[in-house]
């Protein structure tokens, strides 16, 4: 009887051992809970330790370049009706030109210079201030009288290049609003340049081209068989037309230290 109980107890021990060997080992920290796993469709929260993505640099505004000015047609004319005066003798071209130049400059209504007696007096003034072998009035006397009677200052210049001479004359008119004297026929005759047309305003463009020249020939309407007809008062000549009578001064015509060239009686800016 005791032996049967011992055998039964041994059987239970063996059975318990077998059952414990079949059960899986479970750790507490790996235990499955009944709480559901939470998910979110929104963007992840920003973290302070994650650097922000690089932003592209803002575009720098670029300045639009100022377009280069293009020379436009330009014209300046000092002439008004009644300014022209003829020379009353074939010698008095300088004196008549002085009268014309006064009329072109004077806009005060003080009176037109056109009197023959006055023209003779101006001729004598210019001749007294000149020095040449022909005992006449030369450009130096012309410029000196213009200055003395209140139209100056004027100076005589000689320019070797024809186009540069035209530019010099046009620029002087634009700067002073006074006319320019032209020494024609290699020093035998004079005209007055009272205005011009150009491609480009001389006050805005250092380089410009003269396309037309306004002239007053005190010998009008007689002209010259050798040099050609006199243009009418306020005529607009092309540079090619002017070049037939406005030519290089002949050095032997009168003594001067000026070099050979196209001679101008030029208004100067007042100091």
C-alpha positions as CSV (number, residue, x, y, z in Angstrom):
1,X,0.0,0.0,0.0
2,X,2.8,2.4,0.9
3,X,4.7,1.3,-2.2
4,X,1.7,2.2,-4.4
5,X,1.6,5.7,-2.9
6,X,5.3,6.3,-3.5
7,X,4.8,5.3,-7.1
8,X,1.9,7.7,-7.6
9,X,3.9,10.6,-6.1
10,X,6.8,10.0,-8.4
11,X,4.4,10.0,-11.3
12,X,3.1,13.5,-10.3
13,X,6.6,14.9,-10.0
14,X,7.5,13.6,-13.4
15,X,4.3,15.0,-14.9
16,X,4.9,18.5,-13.3
17,X,8.4,18.6,-14.7
18,X,7.2,17.8,-18.2
19,X,4.6,20.5,-18.1
20,X,7.1,23.2,-16.9
21,X,9.4,22.3,-19.8
22,X,6.7,23.0,-22.4
23,X,5.7,26.6,-21.2
24,X,7.5,29.5,-23.0
25,X,9.7,31.8,-20.9
26,X,8.3,35.3,-20.8
27,X,10.2,38.4,-19.4
28,X,8.3,41.2,-17.8
29,X,9.7,44.0,-19.9
30,X,8.7,42.1,-23.1
31,X,5.2,41.4,-22.1
32,X,2.5,42.4,-24.5
33,X,0.0,44.9,-23.2
34,X,-3.5,45.6,-24.4
35,X,-2.8,49.3,-25.3
36,X,-3.0,50.0,-29.1
37,X,-0.1,51.5,-31.1
38,X,-0.8,55.1,-31.9
39,X,-0.1,56.4,-35.4
40,X,-0.5,59.9,-36.9
41,X,-0.9,61.1,-40.5
42,X,0.4,64.7,-39.7
43,X,4.0,65.9,-40.2
44,X,6.5,65.0,-37.4
45,X,7.0,67.6,-34.8
46,X,10.0,69.8,-35.3
47,X,13.0,69.1,-33.2
48,X,15.4,71.7,-31.9
49,X,18.5,69.6,-32.7
50,X,17.6,69.2,-36.4
51,X,19.0,72.0,-38.6
52,X,16.5,73.8,-40.9
53,X,17.0,73.0,-44.6
54,X,19.0,75.6,-46.6
55,X,16.9,78.3,-48.2
56,X,17.8,79.5,-51.7
57,X,19.3,83.1,-51.6
58,X,17.0,85.9,-52.4
59,X,17.6,87.3,-55.9
60,X,19.6,90.5,-55.9
61,X,17.9,93.3,-58.0
62,X,20.0,94.3,-60.9
63,X,20.2,97.9,-62.0
64,X,19.1,98.7,-65.6
65,X,21.9,100.4,-67.4
66,X,21.1,103.9,-68.7
67,X,21.0,103.9,-72.5
68,X,23.7,105.9,-74.2
69,X,22.3,109.1,-75.7
70,X,22.0,109.1,-79.4
71,X,22.9,112.4,-81.2
72,X,19.8,114.0,-82.7
73,X,19.4,116.7,-85.3
74,X,20.1,120.1,-83.8
75,X,19.9,123.7,-85.2
76,X,20.8,127.1,-83.9
77,X,20.3,130.4,-85.8
78,X,20.9,133.9,-84.5
79,X,19.5,135.6,-87.6
80,X,16.4,137.7,-87.6
81,X,14.9,139.7,-90.4
82,X,16.8,143.0,-90.8
83,X,20.1,141.8,-89.4
84,X,21.9,141.7,-92.8
85,X,23.8,144.8,-94.0
86,X,25.5,145.1,-97.4
87,X,29.0,146.5,-97.7
88,X,28.8,149.9,-99.3
89,X,32.1,149.7,-101.1
90,X,34.1,146.7,-102.4
91,X,36.6,147.2,-99.6
92,X,34.4,147.5,-96.6
93,X,33.5,143.8,-96.0
94,X,35.1,143.8,-92.5
95,X,33.1,146.9,-91.5
96,X,29.8,145.6,-92.9
97,X,30.5,142.3,-91.1
98,X,30.9,144.2,-87.8
99,X,27.5,145.8,-88.3
100,X,25.9,142.4,-89.2
101,X,27.5,140.9,-86.1
102,X,26.2,143.7,-83.9
103,X,22.7,143.2,-85.2
104,X,22.9,139.4,-84.6
105,X,24.0,139.9,-81.0
106,X,21.8,142.8,-80.0
107,X,18.2,141.7,-79.1
108,X,17.5,144.8,-77.0
109,X,15.9,146.8,-79.8
110,X,18.6,149.5,-79.4
111,X,18.7,150.0,-83.2
112,X,20.1,148.3,-86.2
113,X,23.6,149.1,-87.3
114,X,23.3,149.8,-91.1
115,X,24.4,153.4,-91.6
116,X,26.9,153.9,-94.4
117,X,28.8,156.6,-92.5
118,X,29.1,154.4,-89.5
119,X,30.3,151.6,-91.7
120,X,33.1,153.8,-93.0
121,X,34.1,154.7,-89.5
122,X,34.3,151.1,-88.5
123,X,36.4,150.4,-91.5
124,X,38.9,153.1,-90.4
125,X,38.9,151.6,-86.9
126,X,39.6,148.1,-88.1
127,X,42.3,149.3,-90.6
128,X,44.1,151.3,-87.9
129,X,44.3,148.2,-85.8
130,X,45.5,146.0,-88.6
131,X,48.9,145.5,-90.2
132,X,49.3,144.1,-93.6
133,X,50.9,144.9,-96.9
134,X,47.6,145.8,-98.6
135,X,46.8,148.7,-96.2
136,X,43.4,147.2,-95.5
137,X,41.6,145.8,-92.5
138,X,42.6,142.3,-91.5
139,X,41.1,139.7,-89.1
140,X,43.2,141.0,-86.1
141,X,41.8,144.5,-86.5
142,X,38.3,143.0,-87.0
143,X,38.5,141.0,-83.7
144,X,39.9,144.0,-81.9
145,X,37.1,146.4,-83.0
146,X,34.4,143.8,-82.1
147,X,35.9,143.6,-78.6
148,X,36.3,147.4,-78.2
149,X,32.7,148.2,-79.2
150,X,31.3,145.8,-76.7
151,X,30.7,142.6,-78.7
152,X,33.7,140.8,-77.5
153,X,35.9,139.3,-76.4
154,X,36.9,137.9,-79.8
155,X,40.1,136.3,-81.0
156,X,41.5,135.1,-84.3
157,X,42.3,131.4,-84.5
158,X,43.6,129.2,-87.3
159,X,42.5,125.5,-87.5
160,X,44.3,123.1,-89.7
161,X,41.4,120.7,-90.3
162,X,38.3,121.8,-92.1
163,X,35.8,119.7,-90.2
164,X,37.4,120.7,-86.9
165,X,37.1,124.3,-87.9
166,X,33.4,123.9,-88.5
167,X,33.0,122.2,-85.1
168,X,35.0,124.9,-83.4
169,X,32.8,127.7,-84.9
170,X,29.6,125.8,-84.1
171,X,30.6,125.1,-80.5
172,X,31.5,128.8,-80.0
173,X,28.1,130.0,-81.3
174,X,26.4,127.5,-79.0
175,X,28.5,128.5,-76.0
176,X,28.2,132.3,-76.4
177,X,25.2,133.0,-78.6
178,X,27.4,135.2,-80.7
179,X,28.3,134.9,-84.4
180,X,31.7,133.8,-85.9
181,X,33.7,135.5,-88.6
182,X,34.9,133.4,-91.5
183,X,38.0,134.5,-93.5
184,X,37.3,133.5,-97.1
185,X,39.1,133.6,-100.4
186,X,42.5,132.9,-98.8
187,X,42.2,136.1,-96.8
188,X,40.7,138.4,-99.4
189,X,37.1,138.5,-98.2
190,X,35.0,137.8,-95.0
191,X,31.6,136.3,-94.2
192,X,29.7,136.0,-91.0
193,X,28.5,132.6,-89.7
194,X,25.2,133.2,-87.9
195,X,24.1,129.7,-87.2
196,X,24.4,126.0,-88.0
197,X,22.8,122.7,-88.2
198,X,24.4,119.5,-86.8
199,X,23.9,115.9,-85.8
200,X,24.2,116.3,-82.0
201,X,24.0,119.3,-79.7
202,X,27.5,120.7,-79.1
203,X,26.7,121.3,-75.5
204,X,25.9,117.6,-75.0
205,X,28.2,115.8,-77.3
206,X,32.0,116.4,-77.5
207,X,32.0,114.9,-80.9
208,X,29.3,116.1,-83.4
209,X,29.1,116.7,-87.1
210,X,28.1,120.0,-88.7
211,X,25.7,119.4,-91.5
212,X,24.7,123.0,-92.4
213,X,26.1,126.5,-92.0
214,X,24.1,129.7,-91.9
215,X,26.0,132.6,-93.6
216,X,25.9,136.3,-94.3
217,X,28.0,137.5,-97.2
218,X,28.1,141.4,-97.1
219,X,29.0,141.4,-100.8
220,X,25.6,139.9,-101.8
221,X,24.3,139.9,-104.5
222,X,27.5,140.5,-106.4
223,X,29.7,137.5,-105.7
224,X,33.0,136.8,-107.5
225,X,33.8,135.4,-110.9
226,X,36.7,133.4,-109.4
227,X,35.1,132.2,-106.2
228,X,31.4,132.0,-107.1
229,X,28.1,133.8,-106.3
230,X,27.3,135.3,-103.0
231,X,24.7,133.3,-101.0
232,X,21.6,135.1,-100.0
233,X,21.3,136.4,-96.4
234,X,20.6,133.6,-94.0
235,X,21.4,131.0,-96.6
236,X,22.0,127.5,-95.3
237,X,25.1,125.9,-97.0
238,X,26.3,122.4,-96.8
239,X,29.9,121.9,-95.7
240,X,30.8,121.1,-99.3
241,X,29.2,124.3,-100.6
242,X,31.0,126.4,-98.0
243,X,34.3,124.8,-98.8
244,X,34.4,126.4,-102.2
245,X,34.9,129.8,-100.7
246,X,36.0,129.2,-97.1
247,X,39.5,127.9,-97.8
248,X,42.9,127.8,-96.1
249,X,44.3,131.3,-95.6
250,X,47.1,132.3,-97.9
251,X,50.1,133.1,-95.5
252,X,51.4,136.0,-97.6
253,X,48.2,138.0,-97.4
254,X,49.1,139.6,-94.1
255,X,51.8,139.2,-91.4
256,X,50.7,137.0,-88.6
257,X,52.3,134.4,-86.3
258,X,49.2,132.1,-86.7
259,X,49.8,128.8,-88.6
260,X,48.3,128.2,-92.0
261,X,44.7,127.0,-91.7
262,X,41.0,127.8,-91.8
263,X,40.8,131.2,-90.1
264,X,38.0,132.2,-87.7
265,X,37.2,135.3,-85.8
266,X,36.0,133.5,-82.8
267,X,33.8,134.7,-79.8
268,X,35.2,133.8,-76.5
269,X,33.3,133.0,-73.3
270,X,33.5,136.0,-71.0
271,X,35.5,135.5,-67.9
